[in-house]
Amino acid sequence: MNSDQPLWTPSDVRQDLPLQSFMSWCAGRHGSPTTSVDDFHAWSVREPEAFWTAIWQFCGVKGEPGTRVLVNGGDMLGARFFPDARLNFAENLLSQRGAGEAMIFRGEDKARDTWSWDRLRGNVSRLQQAMRAAGIREGDRVAAMMPNMPETVALMLAAASIGAVWSSCSPDFGEQGVLDRFGQIAPKLFIACDGYWYNGKLQDVADKVRAVAAALSVPVLVIPYAGDAPALAASLADGRTLSDFIASFEAREVEYVRLPFAHPLYILFSSGTTGVPKCIVHSAGGVLLQHLKEHRLHCSIEPGERLFYFTTCGWMMWNWLVSGLAVGATLCLFDGSPFAPNEKVLFDYAQDERFAVFGTSAKYIDAVRKSGLVPRETHDLSHLRLMTSTGSPLSPEGFSFVYEGVKSDIHLASISGGTDIVSCFVLGNPLKPVWRGEIQGPGLGLAVDVWNDDGQPVRGEKGELVCTRPFPSMPIMFWNDPEGEKYRAAYFDRFENVWCHGDFAEWTEHGGIIIHGRSDATLNPGGVRIGTAEIYNQVEQLPEIAEAICIGQDWDGDVRVVLFVRLAPGAVLDDRLVNAIRNKIRTGASPRHVPAKVIAVADIPRTKSGKIVELAVRDVVHGRPVKNKEALANPEALDLFADLPELRT
């Protein structure tokens, strides 16, 4: 594949893209440029009041915007968008009526279900009435340990419709992991499933639900899925099944409480691998505007299109996915392992339901590539026009595989943002070409840049990803942080009045971005900063390597690079393979990237959303305690890195 040419260009796409229409719309009303999308982005940053007003109007937000758009715009922490506005998040997501499909669900146990818009509305209405009867009011927290299924979406919308604050995690979290999150926010109602399927096995959660319920000491709503909901509800001090909860209420028109733009909508949690998770509070208005912009303009989603993201309810991509209802998309939900019973599962789903948008993680794309599956040869993906990837940087080989193995004329959008903003800083753009290994550019309305340690913008070198001006989806606060100290420390300690996101990044000659990994995991041998993704991009090309994780080990007054590898079946880490690894890294990255040590391990620890945890491994290697192992999907893997003899020489 010729690296001097883009992998994809927008020249052959239809000429009535929403982004094109929006640019023309803004030009007519605000005099914005239409010469290029880069010039338009610069305008969107320069004129935030005009831009975000245009998003509200063009996307048809239901509510009253008020007279003021942005106050204190020069102060990142003090800025307020639409301070006079009134809206309701659920009202905007319940955008359609009728028998059309709002949600399609597929569970690993082969469970299938389809919800029409009317069915969704009816269930939200009954749940809303039941929540009010249970005493839930504006500002109360509703916490859910649930699979990614239609009932979860309906429950969230019911909570949002009355102004309650929603927080969720997936049912694979351990008891302490659930309590580390929900125990901080004092929910008024705890919602849990009665079991779930994963990797071909029924997972019983009854004991965990009982333990969490006892610790939270709140009423519990048990949702039937893969277990015995009546028995579990009966075993709780204050438990009810879903059918009992809504039995007294008939479906009617959903009532919406219109609240301020900055009213709390979601509480999301940091990964928690360096301590108790931070509780990040997001506003209804900020989430709505940012997601409408990303879905409608950056992803070109049209009403009725099938939108899929492989996610759990413990990852911010679930919140991103469900906002697709606001543009009239049909959500395709999935619960379970993406490789049970085989690697074709999600592509079977994509073919059967004719996905327009297939969202997933870089790790999933790499795993499919290494499995040998070539979806373009095995599946009809004619309706698939956009594939998005996040969770970790997508390697250049991942880019190539999508075009060679999935679909040659697809728009591949590597995206990056985070739980902190429940959206993206940098992402795809349907009017720009896709270059191998690059994210296409910054999000509209976001003043994204790359700064060096002196706080100066840099081109052609790596630095910190920053955002220099306010944007609507900034958190409104951290829970239990009344003076805002944790909030300021998380994003504003590094540079005055500038959001420092913690990503090690680089502008490209095409105006795109490369994310080289988290800057707090950046290696620093000999005082030269190295992103871990640069190493992974090389070593994971080798067929003998299933996965890798890299850290910097304090050694002899400096830092040395240590690479741990999980081998493919049948592979052996002998001198030949070690030399091949080092040569690959030396020629593909640089001599400074070459690890001093290469060590084989049986497993690599990761968070519930699949991200490898470099900092936790680094702590174990240095004999420091890992503060919150409950945040990990496989905490036992950390033991593999303790007291390794190879690290003593």
C-alpha positions as CSV (number, residue, x, y, z in Angstrom):
1,M,0.0,0.0,0.0
2,N,1.5,3.3,-1.1
3,S,2.1,5.5,2.0
4,D,2.4,8.6,-0.2
5,Q,-1.3,8.3,-1.1
6,P,-4.3,8.5,1.3
7,L,-6.2,5.3,2.1
8,W,-9.5,7.0,1.4
9,T,-10.6,10.3,0.0
10,P,-14.1,11.9,0.2
11,S,-14.2,12.6,-3.6
12,D,-16.6,9.8,-4.3
13,V,-19.0,10.4,-1.4
14,R,-22.4,12.0,-2.0
15,Q,-22.3,15.7,-2.2
16,D,-25.1,16.4,0.3
17,L,-23.3,15.5,3.5
18,P,-24.7,17.1,6.6
19,L,-21.3,18.8,7.2
20,Q,-21.4,20.4,3.8
21,S,-25.0,21.5,4.4
22,F,-24.0,22.9,7.8
23,M,-21.1,24.9,6.4
24,S,-23.3,26.5,3.8
25,W,-26.0,27.1,6.4
26,C,-23.4,28.9,8.6
27,A,-22.0,30.9,5.7
28,G,-25.5,32.3,4.9
29,R,-26.2,33.2,8.5
30,H,-22.9,34.0,10.0
31,G,-20.5,34.7,7.1
32,S,-18.3,31.7,7.9
33,P,-15.8,30.4,5.3
34,T,-16.7,27.7,2.9
35,T,-13.3,27.4,1.1
36,S,-12.1,24.5,3.2
37,V,-13.1,22.5,6.2
38,D,-9.9,23.6,8.0
39,D,-10.8,27.2,7.5
40,F,-14.3,26.4,8.8
41,H,-12.8,24.7,11.9
42,A,-10.7,27.8,12.6
43,W,-13.9,29.9,12.4
44,S,-15.7,27.6,14.7
45,V,-13.0,28.1,17.4
46,R,-12.8,31.8,16.7
47,E,-16.5,32.4,16.9
48,P,-17.8,30.0,19.6
49,E,-21.1,31.9,20.2
50,A,-22.1,31.7,16.5
51,F,-20.9,28.1,16.1
52,W,-22.6,26.6,19.1
53,T,-25.8,28.5,18.3
54,A,-25.7,27.1,14.8
55,I,-25.3,23.6,16.2
56,W,-28.4,24.1,18.4
57,Q,-30.4,25.4,15.5
58,F,-29.2,23.2,12.7
59,C,-29.6,20.0,14.8
60,G,-33.0,21.0,16.0
61,V,-32.4,20.9,19.7
62,K,-35.7,20.9,21.6
63,G,-35.7,23.5,24.3
64,E,-35.3,27.3,24.9
65,P,-31.7,28.5,24.2
66,G,-32.0,31.7,26.1
67,T,-30.4,35.0,25.1
68,R,-26.8,34.4,26.2
69,V,-24.6,31.7,24.5
70,L,-21.3,32.0,26.4
71,V,-20.3,33.9,29.5
72,N,-16.7,34.2,30.9
73,G,-15.4,32.7,27.7
74,G,-11.8,33.7,28.5
75,D,-11.8,31.5,31.7
76,M,-11.7,27.8,31.1
77,L,-13.0,26.9,34.5
78,G,-15.5,29.8,34.8
79,A,-17.0,29.7,31.3
80,R,-20.7,28.8,31.0
81,F,-22.5,27.9,27.8
82,F,-26.2,28.8,27.3
83,P,-26.6,29.9,30.9
84,D,-30.3,30.9,30.4
85,A,-31.3,27.7,28.4
86,R,-33.8,25.1,29.4
87,L,-33.9,21.7,27.9
88,N,-34.4,18.0,28.7
89,F,-31.9,15.4,27.4
90,A,-34.5,12.6,27.1
91,E,-36.9,14.8,25.2
92,N,-34.2,15.2,22.5
93,L,-33.3,11.5,22.3
94,L,-36.9,10.4,22.0
95,S,-36.8,12.1,18.6
96,Q,-39.1,9.8,16.6
97,R,-42.5,8.1,16.9
98,G,-44.1,5.1,15.3
99,A,-43.3,1.5,14.4
100,G,-39.8,2.2,13.1
101,E,-36.9,0.5,14.8
102,A,-35.3,2.5,17.6
103,M,-33.1,-0.3,19.0
104,I,-32.0,-3.8,17.9
105,F,-30.4,-6.0,20.5
106,R,-28.3,-9.1,20.2
107,G,-26.9,-11.0,23.2
108,E,-24.2,-13.5,23.2
109,D,-26.7,-16.2,24.3
110,K,-28.4,-15.6,20.9
111,A,-31.1,-13.4,22.5
112,R,-32.6,-11.0,20.0
113,D,-35.0,-8.2,20.5
114,T,-36.2,-5.2,18.6
115,W,-37.8,-2.1,20.1
116,S,-39.9,0.3,18.0
117,W,-39.9,4.0,18.8
118,D,-43.4,3.6,20.3
119,R,-42.3,0.7,22.4
120,L,-39.4,2.7,23.7
121,R,-41.6,5.7,24.5
122,G,-44.1,3.5,26.2
123,N,-41.5,1.9,28.5
124,V,-39.9,5.2,29.3
125,S,-43.3,6.6,30.3
126,R,-44.0,3.7,32.6
127,L,-40.5,3.8,34.1
128,Q,-40.8,7.5,34.6
129,Q,-44.0,7.2,36.5
130,A,-42.6,4.3,38.6
131,M,-39.5,6.3,39.5
132,R,-41.5,9.3,40.6
133,A,-43.7,7.0,42.7
134,A,-40.5,5.6,44.3
135,G,-39.6,9.2,45.3
136,I,-36.9,9.9,42.8
137,R,-36.6,13.6,42.1
138,E,-34.4,16.1,40.2
139,G,-30.7,15.6,41.1
140,D,-31.2,12.2,42.7
141,R,-28.7,9.6,41.5
142,V,-29.8,6.4,39.7
143,A,-27.0,3.8,39.5
144,A,-27.1,0.7,37.2
145,M,-25.0,-2.4,36.9
146,M,-26.4,-3.5,33.6
147,P,-25.6,-5.1,30.3
148,N,-25.8,-3.1,27.1
149,M,-29.5,-3.9,26.4
150,P,-32.6,-1.9,25.5
151,E,-34.0,-1.8,29.1
152,T,-30.8,0.0,30.1
153,V,-31.4,2.7,27.6
154,A,-35.0,3.1,28.6
155,L,-34.1,3.3,32.3
156,M,-31.5,6.0,31.5
157,L,-34.1,8.0,29.5
158,A,-36.6,7.7,32.3
159,A,-34.2,9.0,34.8
160,A,-33.1,11.9,32.5
161,S,-36.7,12.8,31.8
162,I,-37.3,13.8,35.4
163,G,-33.8,15.3,36.0
164,A,-32.3,12.4,37.9
165,V,-28.6,11.8,37.4
166,W,-27.6,8.5,35.7
167,S,-24.5,6.4,36.4
168,S,-23.7,3.0,35.1
169,C,-21.2,0.2,35.1
170,S,-21.1,-3.3,33.5
171,P,-22.0,-6.4,35.5
172,D,-18.5,-7.9,35.2
173,F,-17.2,-5.3,37.7
174,G,-16.3,-6.9,41.0
175,E,-18.2,-6.1,44.2
176,Q,-15.6,-3.6,45.4
177,G,-15.3,-2.0,41.9
178,V,-19.0,-1.3,42.0
179,L,-18.9,0.1,45.5
180,D,-15.8,2.2,44.7
181,R,-18.0,4.0,42.1
182,F,-21.6,4.0,43.3
183,G,-20.6,4.2,47.0
184,Q,-19.3,7.7,46.4
185,I,-22.5,9.1,44.8
186,A,-25.2,7.8,47.2
187,P,-27.8,6.6,44.7
188,K,-31.5,6.7,45.4
189,L,-32.0,3.5,43.4
190,F,-29.7,0.6,42.4
191,I,-30.5,-1.3,39.2
192,A,-29.0,-4.6,38.4
193,C,-29.5,-7.5,36.0
194,D,-30.0,-11.1,37.3
195,G,-27.1,-12.5,35.3
196,Y,-25.4,-12.3,31.9
197,W,-23.6,-14.3,29.4
198,Y,-19.9,-14.0,28.5
199,N,-17.7,-16.3,26.5
200,G,-20.3,-19.0,26.3
201,K,-20.8,-19.2,30.1
202,L,-23.7,-18.0,32.2
203,Q,-22.4,-15.5,34.8
204,D,-24.3,-15.5,38.1
205,V,-24.3,-12.1,39.8
206,A,-26.8,-12.8,42.6
207,D,-24.3,-12.8,45.4
208,K,-22.7,-9.6,44.1
209,V,-26.0,-7.8,43.8
210,R,-26.9,-8.8,47.4
211,A,-23.6,-7.5,48.7
212,V,-23.7,-4.2,46.8
213,A,-27.3,-3.7,47.8
214,A,-26.6,-4.2,51.4
215,A,-23.6,-1.8,51.3
216,L,-25.6,0.9,49.5
217,S,-28.7,0.3,51.6
218,V,-31.1,1.5,48.8
219,P,-34.0,-0.1,46.9
220,V,-33.0,-2.4,44.2
221,L,-34.6,-2.9,40.8
222,V,-33.8,-6.3,39.3
223,I,-34.0,-6.6,35.4
224,P,-34.5,-10.0,34.0
225,Y,-32.0,-11.2,31.5
226,A,-30.1,-14.4,32.1
227,G,-31.0,-15.5,35.6
228,D,-33.9,-15.7,38.1
229,A,-35.1,-12.1,38.7
230,P,-38.0,-12.9,41.0
231,A,-35.8,-15.1,43.3
232,L,-33.1,-12.5,43.4
233,A,-35.5,-9.6,44.1
234,A,-37.1,-11.7,46.9
235,S,-33.7,-12.3,48.5
236,L,-33.1,-8.5,48.9
237,A,-34.2,-6.4,51.8
238,D,-35.9,-4.0,49.4
239,G,-35.9,-5.5,45.9
240,R,-38.4,-5.5,43.1
241,T,-38.5,-7.0,39.6
242,L,-39.0,-4.7,36.6
243,S,-42.5,-6.1,36.0
244,D,-43.5,-5.4,39.6
245,F,-41.9,-1.9,39.4
246,I,-44.0,-0.7,36.5
247,A,-47.1,-2.9,37.0
248,S,-49.4,-0.1,38.2
249,F,-48.6,2.3,35.4
250,E,-50.0,2.5,31.8
251,A,-48.0,4.1,29.0
252,R,-48.9,7.6,28.2
253,E,-47.1,10.7,26.8
254,V,-43.7,11.1,28.5
255,E,-43.4,14.2,30.6
256,Y,-40.2,16.1,30.4
257,V,-38.8,18.5,33.0
258,R,-36.8,21.2,31.2
259,L,-33.8,22.1,33.3
260,P,-30.8,24.4,32.9
261,F,-28.2,23.6,30.3
262,A,-25.6,22.7,33.0
263,H,-28.0,20.4,35.0
264,P,-26.2,17.1,35.8
265,L,-27.0,14.2,33.5
266,Y,-24.3,11.6,33.9
267,I,-21.7,10.7,36.5
268,L,-18.9,8.8,34.7
269,F,-15.8,7.4,36.4
270,S,-12.1,7.5,35.7
271,S,-10.4,4.1,35.3
272,G,-9.4,4.0,39.0
273,T,-6.1,2.2,38.4
274,T,-4.2,4.8,40.5
275,G,-6.8,5.2,43.3
276,V,-10.5,5.4,43.9
277,P,-12.1,6.4,40.6
278,K,-12.9,10.1,40.1
279,C,-16.6,10.9,39.7
280,I,-16.9,13.1,36.6
281,V,-20.2,14.9,36.3
282,H,-21.4,15.9,32.9
283,S,-24.1,18.3,31.9
284,A,-27.2,17.5,29.9
285,G,-26.7,20.4,27.5
286,G,-23.0,19.9,27.0
287,V,-23.4,16.2,26.2
288,L,-26.3,16.8,23.9
289,L,-24.6,19.5,21.8
290,Q,-21.3,17.7,21.6
291,H,-22.8,14.4,20.6
292,L,-25.2,15.9,18.1
293,K,-22.2,17.6,16.5
294,E,-20.2,14.4,16.3
295,H,-23.0,12.1,15.2
296,R,-24.5,14.5,12.6
297,L,-21.5,16.3,11.2
298,H,-18.4,14.2,11.8
299,C,-20.2,10.8,11.3
300,S,-22.9,12.0,8.8
301,I,-25.5,9.8,10.5
302,E,-29.0,10.1,9.0
303,P,-32.3,9.1,10.6
304,G,-32.9,5.4,10.2
305,E,-29.3,4.4,9.7
306,R,-28.0,1.5,11.9
307,L,-25.4,2.7,14.4
308,F,-23.3,0.1,16.3
309,Y,-20.6,0.5,18.9
310,F,-19.0,-2.4,20.7
311,T,-19.1,-1.2,24.3
312,T,-20.3,-2.0,27.8
313,C,-22.2,0.3,30.1
314,G,-19.0,0.9,32.0
315,W,-17.3,2.8,29.1
316,M,-18.1,6.3,27.9
317,M,-18.8,4.9,24.4
318,W,-22.1,3.6,25.7
319,N,-23.2,7.2,26.5
320,W,-21.9,8.2,23.1
321,L,-23.8,5.4,21.4
322,V,-27.2,6.1,23.0
323,S,-27.1,9.7,21.9
324,G,-27.5,8.4,18.4
325,L,-31.2,8.4,19.1
326,A,-31.2,12.2,19.0
327,V,-30.4,12.1,15.2
328,G,-33.0,9.3,14.7
329,A,-30.5,6.5,14.3
330,T,-31.4,2.9,15.0
331,L,-29.1,1.7,17.8
332,C,-27.6,-1.8,17.4
333,L,-26.8,-3.0,20.9
334,F,-24.6,-6.1,21.7
335,D,-23.9,-7.8,25.0
336,G,-21.2,-10.5,25.4
337,S,-17.8,-11.5,24.1
338,P,-17.0,-10.4,20.5
339,F,-15.2,-13.7,20.0
340,A,-17.8,-16.2,21.2
341,P,-18.3,-18.6,19.6
342,N,-15.8,-17.2,17.0
343,E,-14.3,-14.1,15.6
344,K,-17.2,-13.6,13.0
345,V,-19.8,-12.7,15.6
346,L,-19.8,-8.9,15.2
347,F,-19.4,-9.1,11.4
348,D,-22.3,-11.5,11.3
349,Y,-24.3,-8.9,13.2
350,A,-23.1,-6.1,10.9
351,Q,-24.2,-8.1,7.8
352,D,-27.6,-9.2,9.2
353,E,-28.6,-5.8,10.4
354,R,-26.9,-3.8,7.7
355,F,-24.8,-1.5,9.9
356,A,-24.0,1.9,8.4
357,V,-21.6,2.7,11.3
358,F,-19.4,0.1,13.0
359,G,-17.7,1.4,16.1
360,T,-15.1,-0.6,18.0
361,S,-11.7,-0.5,19.6
362,A,-8.2,-0.6,18.2
363,K,-7.5,-3.8,20.1
364,Y,-10.5,-5.5,18.5
365,I,-9.4,-4.6,15.0
366,D,-5.9,-5.9,15.8
367,A,-7.3,-9.1,17.2
368,V,-9.5,-9.7,14.1
369,R,-6.4,-9.0,11.9
370,K,-4.4,-11.6,13.8
371,S,-7.2,-14.2,13.8
372,G,-6.9,-14.5,10.0
373,L,-10.5,-13.4,9.3
374,V,-10.9,-11.3,6.2
375,P,-14.5,-9.9,6.5
376,R,-14.6,-8.5,3.0
377,E,-14.4,-12.1,1.7
378,T,-16.8,-13.6,4.2
379,H,-19.5,-11.0,4.7
380,D,-21.7,-8.6,2.8
381,L,-20.8,-5.2,4.2
382,S,-22.3,-3.2,1.4
383,H,-24.2,-0.9,3.7
384,L,-21.2,-0.2,6.0
385,R,-19.8,3.3,5.2
386,L,-18.0,4.3,8.4
387,M,-15.8,2.4,10.9
388,T,-14.6,4.2,14.0
389,S,-11.9,3.0,16.4
390,T,-10.9,4.2,19.8
391,G,-9.8,3.0,23.2
392,S,-6.1,3.1,22.3
393,P,-4.2,4.4,19.2
394,L,-4.9,2.4,16.1
395,S,-1.7,1.2,14.6
396,P,-0.8,1.9,10.9
397,E,-1.2,-1.9,10.3
398,G,-4.7,-1.6,11.8
399,F,-5.5,1.1,9.2
400,S,-4.2,-1.0,6.4
401,F,-6.1,-4.1,7.6
402,V,-9.4,-2.2,7.6
403,Y,-8.9,-1.2,3.9
404,E,-7.5,-4.5,2.8
405,G,-9.5,-6.9,4.9
406,V,-12.8,-5.1,5.8
407,K,-13.7,-2.8,3.0
408,S,-11.8,-0.7,0.5
409,D,-14.2,2.2,0.2
410,I,-15.0,2.7,3.8
411,H,-14.4,5.9,5.8
412,L,-12.2,4.8,8.7
413,A,-12.2,7.3,11.6
414,S,-9.7,6.8,14.4
415,I,-11.1,8.9,17.3
416,S,-9.7,10.0,20.6
417,G,-11.2,11.9,23.6
418,G,-12.2,10.3,26.8
419,T,-14.4,9.9,29.8
420,D,-13.3,13.3,30.9
421,I,-15.3,15.0,28.1
422,V,-17.6,12.0,27.2
423,S,-16.7,12.7,23.6
424,C,-13.8,13.4,21.2
425,F,-11.1,16.0,21.0
426,V,-9.8,14.6,17.6
427,L,-11.8,12.4,15.3
428,G,-12.9,11.7,11.7
429,N,-14.0,14.2,9.2
430,P,-16.0,13.1,6.1
431,L,-14.5,16.0,4.0
432,K,-10.9,15.1,4.6
433,P,-8.8,12.2,3.4
434,V,-7.7,9.3,5.6
435,W,-4.0,8.8,6.0
436,R,-2.4,5.7,7.4
437,G,-1.9,5.9,11.1
438,E,-3.4,9.4,11.5
439,I,-6.5,10.8,13.1
440,Q,-8.0,13.2,10.6
441,G,-8.2,16.3,12.8
442,P,-9.7,18.2,15.7
443,G,-13.4,18.3,16.4
444,L,-15.3,21.4,15.3
445,G,-15.5,24.1,17.9
446,L,-12.5,22.6,19.8
447,A,-9.3,24.6,20.1
448,V,-7.0,21.6,20.1
449,D,-3.2,22.0,19.9
450,V,0.0,20.2,20.8
451,W,2.3,22.1,23.2
452,N,5.8,21.4,24.4
453,D,6.9,21.5,28.1
454,D,7.4,25.2,27.9
455,G,3.7,25.7,26.9
456,Q,4.5,26.6,23.3
457,P,2.7,25.2,20.3
458,V,4.8,22.8,18.3
459,R,4.7,21.3,14.8
460,G,6.7,18.3,13.7
461,E,7.5,17.2,17.2
462,K,5.7,15.4,20.0
463,G,4.0,17.2,22.9
464,E,1.0,17.4,25.2
465,L,-2.5,17.4,23.7
466,V,-4.2,20.6,25.0
467,C,-7.4,22.5,24.4
468,T,-7.0,26.3,24.8
469,R,-10.6,27.5,24.9
470,P,-13.8,26.3,26.7
471,F,-16.2,23.9,25.1
472,P,-19.6,22.7,26.2
473,S,-18.8,19.1,27.2
474,M,-16.2,20.0,29.8
475,P,-17.3,18.4,33.1
476,I,-19.3,20.6,35.3
477,M,-17.6,19.3,38.4
478,F,-16.2,16.2,40.2
479,W,-18.5,14.7,42.7
480,N,-17.5,15.3,46.3
481,D,-15.0,18.0,45.2
482,P,-16.7,21.2,46.6
483,E,-13.8,23.5,46.0
484,G,-12.9,22.1,42.6
485,E,-9.4,21.1,43.7
486,K,-9.4,17.6,42.1
487,Y,-10.9,19.0,38.9
488,R,-8.2,21.7,38.6
489,A,-5.5,19.2,39.4
490,A,-6.7,16.8,36.8
491,Y,-6.6,19.2,33.8
492,F,-5.2,22.6,34.7
493,D,-2.2,22.1,36.9
494,R,0.2,21.8,33.9
495,F,-0.7,24.9,32.0
496,E,-2.5,28.0,33.3
497,N,-6.1,28.3,32.0
498,V,-5.5,25.5,29.4
499,W,-6.9,22.0,29.4
500,C,-4.1,19.4,29.4
501,H,-5.6,16.1,28.5
502,G,-2.7,13.8,29.3
503,D,-2.1,12.4,25.8
504,F,1.3,12.5,24.1
505,A,0.5,13.7,20.6
506,E,1.9,15.1,17.3
507,W,0.5,17.1,14.4
508,T,1.1,15.6,11.0
509,E,2.0,17.3,7.7
510,H,-1.6,16.7,6.6
511,G,-3.1,18.5,9.5
512,G,-4.0,15.3,11.3
513,I,-3.0,14.0,14.7
514,I,-1.1,11.0,15.9
515,I,-1.7,9.9,19.5
516,H,1.5,8.3,20.9
517,G,-0.1,7.1,24.2
518,R,-0.9,8.6,27.6
519,S,1.7,11.2,28.5
520,D,1.8,9.9,32.1
521,A,3.0,6.6,30.7
522,T,5.5,8.2,28.4
523,L,8.9,6.7,28.5
524,N,11.9,8.9,29.2
525,P,15.2,7.1,28.6
526,G,18.1,9.4,28.5
527,G,15.7,12.4,28.8
528,V,14.0,11.7,25.4
529,R,10.3,11.3,25.5
530,I,8.9,8.2,23.8
531,G,5.3,7.2,23.3
532,T,4.5,3.6,24.1
533,A,2.2,3.4,21.0
534,E,5.2,3.9,18.8
535,I,6.7,0.6,20.2
536,Y,3.4,-1.3,20.0
537,N,2.9,-0.3,16.4
538,Q,6.1,-2.1,15.5
539,V,6.2,-5.2,17.7
540,E,2.6,-6.2,17.3
541,Q,3.2,-6.5,13.5
542,L,5.2,-9.7,14.3
543,P,3.0,-12.8,14.0
544,E,4.7,-14.3,17.1
545,I,3.4,-11.4,19.3
546,A,-0.2,-11.4,20.4
547,E,0.0,-8.3,22.5
548,A,2.6,-6.1,24.3
549,I,2.9,-3.7,27.1
550,C,5.8,-1.4,27.7
551,I,7.0,0.6,30.8
552,G,10.0,2.6,31.9
553,Q,11.9,1.0,34.7
554,D,14.1,3.2,37.0
555,W,17.6,1.8,36.5
556,D,21.1,3.0,37.3
557,G,20.1,6.6,37.7
558,D,18.1,6.6,34.4
559,V,15.1,4.9,32.9
560,R,15.3,1.8,30.7
561,V,12.6,0.5,28.4
562,V,11.2,-2.8,29.3
563,L,8.9,-4.6,26.9
564,F,6.6,-7.4,28.1
565,V,5.0,-9.6,25.4
566,R,2.2,-12.1,25.3
567,L,3.1,-14.7,22.7
568,A,0.9,-16.1,20.1
569,P,0.1,-19.8,20.5
570,G,3.2,-22.0,19.7
571,A,5.6,-19.1,19.8
572,V,8.7,-19.1,22.0
573,L,10.7,-16.1,23.1
574,D,14.2,-17.2,22.1
575,D,17.2,-15.2,21.1
576,R,16.0,-15.2,17.5
577,L,12.6,-13.6,18.4
578,V,14.2,-11.1,20.8
579,N,16.5,-9.9,18.1
580,A,13.6,-9.8,15.6
581,I,11.7,-7.6,18.0
582,R,14.6,-5.2,18.6
583,N,15.4,-5.0,14.9
584,K,11.7,-4.3,14.1
585,I,11.6,-1.5,16.7
586,R,15.0,-0.1,15.7
587,T,14.1,0.2,12.0
588,G,10.4,1.0,12.4
589,A,10.7,3.6,15.2
590,S,14.3,4.5,16.3
591,P,17.2,3.1,18.2
592,R,16.0,5.0,21.3
593,H,12.8,3.0,21.3
594,V,14.6,-0.4,21.5
595,P,13.9,-2.1,24.8
596,A,16.6,-3.0,27.2
597,K,14.6,-6.0,28.3
598,V,12.1,-8.2,26.5
599,I,10.2,-10.5,28.8
600,A,7.4,-13.0,28.0
601,V,4.3,-13.0,30.2
602,A,1.2,-15.2,30.1
603,D,-1.3,-12.3,30.3
604,I,-1.5,-8.5,30.3
605,P,-3.7,-6.6,32.7
606,R,-6.4,-4.4,31.3
607,T,-9.3,-2.2,32.4
608,K,-13.0,-3.3,31.9
609,S,-13.0,-1.4,28.6
610,G,-10.0,-3.2,27.3
611,K,-7.2,-0.7,27.8
612,I,-3.9,-2.0,29.0
613,V,-2.7,-0.5,32.2
614,E,0.9,0.6,31.9
615,L,1.0,2.6,35.1
616,A,-0.3,-0.3,37.2
617,V,2.4,-2.6,35.7
618,R,5.0,0.1,36.4
619,D,4.0,0.3,40.0
620,V,4.2,-3.5,40.5
621,V,7.6,-3.6,38.9
622,H,8.8,-0.9,41.3
623,G,7.3,-2.6,44.3
624,R,4.6,0.0,44.7
625,P,1.0,-1.0,45.6
626,V,-1.7,-0.7,43.0
627,K,-4.4,1.3,44.6
628,N,-7.5,-0.1,42.9
629,K,-7.2,-3.5,41.4
630,E,-11.0,-3.7,41.2
631,A,-10.8,-1.4,38.2
632,L,-9.2,-4.2,36.2
633,A,-10.9,-7.0,34.2
634,N,-8.1,-9.4,35.1
635,P,-6.3,-8.2,38.2
636,E,-4.6,-11.5,38.7
637,A,-2.4,-10.7,35.7
638,L,-0.5,-8.1,37.8
639,D,1.0,-10.9,39.8
640,L,2.9,-12.0,36.7
641,F,5.0,-8.8,36.9
642,A,6.0,-8.9,40.5
643,D,9.6,-9.8,41.4
644,L,10.7,-11.0,38.0
645,P,14.4,-12.1,38.1
646,E,14.9,-10.6,34.6
647,L,14.3,-7.1,36.0
648,R,17.2,-7.4,38.6
649,T,20.0,-7.3,36.0
